[in-house]
Amino acid sequence: MKAGIHPELKETKFICGCGNHFEIYTVKGGTVYLEVCSNCHPFYTGKLRAKPKFLELTGQTIEK
């Protein structure tokens, strides 16, 4: 790898509205506030009542 061409990674703290927080390294750094995360989003928690349209497609092909 060439030296000096890659951006510096900084620790970034992500805070969700549900109270969940986690830290990862990104080029942005600082604090990012989220509306939803994997702990509170209905799709990931199993509380989604209707399946999204892309999950209802079974074996259909699009003809051009």
N, C-alpha and C positions, 0 to 999 in steps of 0.2 A: 504494500500500500504506500502511496505517496504521502509524505509528511506535509502538514499544513493545508490540505485541501478539504478535510472533513470538518463539519461544524462541531463545536464543543457541546457535549451533553451536560445538561444541568438537571438537578433534582427538581421535579415538578410535583406539587401536591394537588390532587384532585379531590374536591369535596362535593358530595351529592346533596340534594335537598332532603333526602331521607336520613341523613346523618352519617352515611357510609363515607369513608375517606381512605385513600390509598396514595402511595407515592411511587413514581417511576421516573426514569431518566428520559428527558426529551430535549430538543434544542430550544424550546420556549423558556422553560424555567419559571419559577414563581408559583402562583396558585391559580387553579382553574376551577370554576364553579359549574357543576353539572345539574341539569334538571332531573334526569333519570340515570340509573346505572343498572348493572346486572342484578343487584339485590332487590330493586324495587320495580323494574320494568315488568309489566304483565306477561310478556312473551316468555321471559326467562323464569319467572316465578310460578308459572302454570296457572295463573289466574285469568288468562285471556279467554274470553267466552266464545268468540268467533275466530275461526282460522283466517289468516290473511289469504288473499286471493291466490298468491303464488304457491301456497301449500295445497290448495284445492285442485290444482291442475294435475290430472293424473293421465299420463300418456298422450296428451294432446300435442299435436305438432302444428306449427304455424307454416302455412303454405304461402309462397310468394307468387 
